[in-house]
Amino acid sequence: MTRILGLSGSLRRGSFNTGLLLAARDLAPEGVQVELYEGLRDIPPYDEDVRAAGFPPVVEDLRRRILEADALLFATPEYNRSVPGVLKNAIDWVSRPPHQPFDGKVAAIVGASPGALGTALAHYHLRQVLSVVGVYVLPAAETLVGGAGAKFDAGGLLTDEATRNVLRDRMTRLVDLATRLAPRV
């Protein structure tokens, strides 16, 4: 069983980005479990003084989930041409020593936006951040869903078949990369 942890950078109910993670869970290859992390809003702003006294329980939980995952799937909206602060904040917390769990993980990035360009700049910035913490991001596989309002139904279900096919392919490629880069025991 391959375990993928999905993190949405959007806190909004009915988020297109969370919808992408839900679709990815449904479109994942057989033998793949996609778990959605739902505690992003509970993570406090990063504070080194707090970290020096010990990670808050919500951060410890996220660090454990990342460590136990075989791969990560980030779904990010684009706010002011970059990654949402809540997502960057979570990465900052998790990446702190000791034993930061991002090192050597594989990840894919997806993103949806009502705008025509999707989330291209957020993808670029998130790739930069993840590379610094040792995450191998799926190469040449941007999944930028523009015009998202027409691709999801009122209940948040991804209905656009072309986008579903791209997402299905990305999930297969993510699992393949995770398998190829898995630590040899």
SEFIDO-122936 format. One record per residue (C-alpha): y, z, x; residue in one letter. Coordinates in nm, 3 decimals, padded with zeros to 5 digits. Each point is the difference from the previous one (the first is absolute). Layout:
N
NODE      yy      zz      xx type
NODE       Y       Z       X    A
...
END
This chain:
185
NODE      yy      zz      xx type
NODE  00.000  00.000  00.000    M
NODE  00.338 -00.103  00.139    T
NODE  00.280  00.237 -00.101    R
NODE  00.355 -00.131 -00.031    I
NODE  00.294  00.229 -00.067    L
NODE  00.282 -00.164 -00.196    G
NODE  00.358  00.124  00.033    L
NODE  00.277 -00.127 -00.225    S
NODE  00.357  00.036  00.120    G
NODE  00.121  00.001 -00.360    S
NODE  00.016  00.316 -00.207    L
NODE  00.096 -00.182 -00.321    R
NODE -00.229  00.012 -00.302    R
NODE -00.114 -00.354 -00.063    G
NODE  00.066 -00.099  00.362    S
NODE -00.102 -00.355  00.089    F
NODE -00.104  00.130  00.342    N
NODE -00.229  00.265 -00.143    T
NODE -00.126 -00.276 -00.230    G
NODE -00.092 -00.202  00.309    L
NODE -00.205  00.294  00.128    L
NODE -00.176  00.033 -00.334    L
NODE -00.078 -00.372  00.006    A
NODE -00.123  00.028  00.359    A
NODE -00.237  00.275 -00.109    R
NODE -00.142 -00.233 -00.266    D
NODE -00.014 -00.303  00.230    L
NODE -00.148  00.171  00.305    A
NODE -00.334 -00.131  00.127    P
NODE -00.318  00.171 -00.110    E
NODE -00.062  00.321  00.192    G
NODE  00.370  00.074  00.043    V
NODE  00.168  00.304 -00.150    Q
NODE  00.381 -00.006 -00.033    V
NODE  00.158  00.341 -00.053    E
NODE  00.367  00.019 -00.101    L
NODE  00.205  00.274  00.160    Y
NODE  00.227  00.151 -00.262    E
NODE  00.171  00.285  00.188    G
NODE  00.285 -00.188  00.166    L
NODE  00.267  00.160 -00.219    R
NODE -00.121  00.348  00.101    D
NODE  00.049 -00.047  00.374    I
NODE  00.315  00.183  00.115    P
NODE  00.258 -00.170  00.221    P
NODE -00.120  00.000  00.361    Y
NODE  00.124  00.307  00.190    D
NODE -00.124  00.072  00.352    E
NODE  00.064  00.373 -00.045    D
NODE -00.235  00.002 -00.300    V
NODE -00.258 -00.209  00.187    R
NODE  00.013  00.236  00.298    A
NODE -00.104  00.280 -00.235    A
NODE -00.286 -00.211 -00.139    G
NODE -00.041 -00.302 -00.222    F
NODE  00.066  00.060 -00.370    P
NODE -00.325 -00.014 -00.202    P
NODE  00.096 -00.333 -00.162    V
NODE  00.046 -00.153  00.346    V
NODE -00.329  00.147  00.125    E
NODE -00.171 -00.156 -00.302    D
NODE  00.149 -00.344  00.071    L
NODE -00.089  00.025  00.370    R
NODE -00.360  00.083 -00.094    R
NODE -00.022 -00.289 -00.247    R
NODE  00.134 -00.245  00.258    I
NODE -00.243  00.130  00.262    L
NODE -00.293 -00.041 -00.240    E
NODE  00.101 -00.350 -00.113    A
NODE -00.146 -00.310  00.164    D
NODE  00.318 -00.196 -00.076    A
NODE  00.342  00.037 -00.160    L
NODE  00.174 -00.215 -00.258    L
NODE  00.377  00.039 -00.026    F
NODE  00.186 -00.135 -00.303    A
NODE  00.371  00.011  00.059    T
NODE  00.303 -00.097 -00.198    P
NODE  00.311 -00.102  00.193    E
NODE  00.300  00.230 -00.022    Y
NODE  00.316 -00.114  00.178    N
NODE -00.203 -00.251  00.204    R
NODE -00.241  00.263  00.132    S
NODE -00.277  00.246 -00.077    V
NODE  00.061  00.271 -00.262    P
NODE  00.095  00.333  00.152    G
NODE -00.289  00.184 -00.166    V
NODE -00.254 -00.226  00.172    L
NODE  00.169  00.023  00.341    K
NODE  00.027  00.378 -00.043    N
NODE -00.376  00.028 -00.064    A
NODE -00.074 -00.212  00.307    I
NODE  00.231  00.219  00.210    D
NODE -00.182  00.315 -00.112    W
NODE -00.351 -00.139  00.049    V
NODE  00.076 -00.150  00.341    S
NODE  00.093  00.330  00.164    R
NODE -00.234  00.158  00.253    P
NODE -00.250  00.137  00.043    P
NODE -00.269 -00.257 -00.074    H
NODE  00.208 -00.239 -00.209    Q
NODE -00.246 -00.181 -00.227    P
NODE  00.167 -00.343 -00.005    F
NODE -00.110 -00.087  00.353    D
NODE -00.254 -00.281 -00.010    G
NODE  00.003 -00.046 -00.379    K
NODE  00.022 -00.344 -00.156    V
NODE  00.233 -00.081 -00.288    A
NODE  00.127 -00.273 -00.226    A
NODE  00.343 -00.015 -00.159    I
NODE  00.073 -00.136 -00.345    V
NODE  00.318  00.011 -00.200    G
NODE  00.144 -00.107 -00.333    A
NODE  00.356 -00.046 -00.114    S
NODE  00.181 -00.154 -00.295    P
NODE  00.202 -00.204  00.252    G
NODE -00.102 -00.341  00.129    A
NODE -00.059  00.108  00.361    L
NODE -00.242  00.278 -00.076    G
NODE  00.006  00.273  00.262    T
NODE  00.018 -00.198  00.324    A
NODE  00.239  00.224  00.194    L
NODE -00.177  00.318 -00.110    A
NODE -00.326 -00.153  00.128    H
NODE  00.164 -00.077  00.334    Y
NODE  00.138  00.352  00.039    H
NODE -00.324  00.165 -00.109    L
NODE -00.196 -00.211  00.252    R
NODE  00.237  00.126  00.272    Q
NODE -00.045  00.363 -00.100    V
NODE -00.377 -00.025 -00.031    L
NODE -00.037 -00.168  00.338    S
NODE  00.177  00.292  00.166    V
NODE -00.249  00.249 -00.148    V
NODE -00.301 -00.206  00.108    G
NODE -00.095 -00.178 -00.323    V
NODE -00.146 -00.351  00.021    Y
NODE  00.163 -00.195 -00.282    V
NODE -00.191 -00.295 -00.141    L
NODE  00.154 -00.300  00.175    P
NODE  00.139 -00.307 -00.176    A
NODE -00.072  00.139 -00.343    A
NODE  00.328  00.079 -00.166    E
NODE -00.036  00.063 -00.370    T
NODE  00.351 -00.036 -00.139    L
NODE  00.003 -00.006 -00.379    V
NODE  00.336 -00.128 -00.121    G
NODE  00.089 -00.032 -00.368    G
NODE -00.230  00.293 -00.069    A
NODE  00.125  00.050 -00.354    G
NODE -00.179 -00.318 -00.105    A
NODE -00.322  00.086  00.184    K
NODE -00.080  00.335 -00.161    F
NODE -00.052  00.079 -00.368    D
NODE  00.181  00.278 -00.189    A
NODE -00.273  00.247  00.100    G
NODE  00.042 -00.071  00.372    G
NODE -00.311 -00.217  00.038    L
NODE  00.027 -00.287  00.248    L
NODE -00.066 -00.308 -00.212    T
NODE  00.107 -00.284  00.228    D
NODE -00.324 -00.165  00.115    E
NODE  00.146 -00.154  00.318    A
NODE  00.128  00.343  00.110    T
NODE -00.333  00.159 -00.089    R
NODE -00.177 -00.257  00.220    N
NODE  00.233  00.070  00.293    V
NODE -00.051  00.375 -00.042    L
NODE -00.378 -00.043 -00.020    R
NODE  00.012 -00.197  00.327    D
NODE  00.216  00.267  00.167    R
NODE -00.245  00.272 -00.099    M
NODE -00.291 -00.196  00.146    T
NODE  00.194 -00.062  00.321    R
NODE  00.099  00.368  00.025    L
NODE -00.362  00.112 -00.037    V
NODE -00.109 -00.256  00.260    D
NODE  00.262  00.124  00.247    L
NODE -00.091  00.363 -00.064    A
NODE -00.365 -00.083  00.062    T
NODE  00.072 -00.189  00.322    R
NODE  00.225  00.275  00.138    L
NODE -00.208  00.296 -00.118    A
NODE -00.071  00.250  00.275    P
NODE -00.347 -00.047  00.149    R
NODE -00.206  00.318 -00.017    V
END
